[in-house]
């Protein structure tokens, strides 16, 4: 190989040198392609296989989401149980109030009968009983008025709590579905972390 004095570039003098140069150029091109392919492989691998930091972040995010849904589910469940307990109590109060109303109505009827008897014969009852008939009627009527008002209040409270219970039942079903979904997400995140050989750092268990 010599140099052309007019261009100062190498000039191949024989076919052997030309073949040698072609091989060197070919090897250099192959190396360049190899680096490009290697870079693409690393890029694609990282895209398909997130780093341990990314996987741990996924687990942390899934854990926080699960804990948030779990807290909401437990709160709704607590409210649901509270509404059930209140409804049971109100139904018992209505039964008791109904008995008090019946007692008041019975006392009014008895006092009115005694007043009618006293009007016919003041000595028919024990001494002073006829004088007390009016007070008996008034007292029983007050009890009856209270029982009727209390019944209306209890029925209103019962209806309100029954509506709350129905709403809580619907919310509880939705929360249960969300909790199942969040649990599956957390399990998948932990599996991906373990499969990548990063180890699990989940601090919260799932039920």
TAWONOR-V694773 format. One line per field, one symbol per residue. ss: DSSP state (H for helix, E for strand, L for the rest). phi: phi as a letter, one per 40 degrees, with the letter a starting at -180 (. if undefined). burial: + if it has 16 or more other C-alpha atoms within 10 Angstrom, else -. A space follows every 10 residues. Layout:
ss: ???
phi: ???
burial: ???
This chain:
ss: LEEELLLLEE ELLLHHHHHH HHHHHHHHHH HHHHHHHHHH HHHHHHHHLL LHHHHHHHHH HHHHHHHHHH HHHHHHHHHH HHHHHHHHHH HHHHHHHHHH HHHHHHHHHH HHHHHHHHHH LLLLLLLLLH HHHHHHHHHH HHHHHHHHHH HHHHHHHHHH HHHHHHHHHH HHHHHHHHHH HHHHHHHHHH HHHHHLLLLL LLLLLLL
phi: .bbcccbfbc bccacccccc cccccccccc cccccccccc ccccccccbd cccccccccc cccccccccc cccccccccc cccccccccc cccccccccc cccccccccc cccccccccc acccbcdgcc cccccccccc cccccccccc cccccccccc cccccccccc cccccccccc cccccccccc ccccccgcgb bccbcbc
burial: ---------- ---------- ---------- ---------- ---------- -+--++-+++ -++-+++-++ -++--++-++ --++-++--+ --++--++-+ +--++-++-- ++-++--+-- -+------++ --++-++--+ +-++-+++-+ +--++--+-- ++-++--++- ++--++-+++ -++-+++-++ +++------+ -+-----
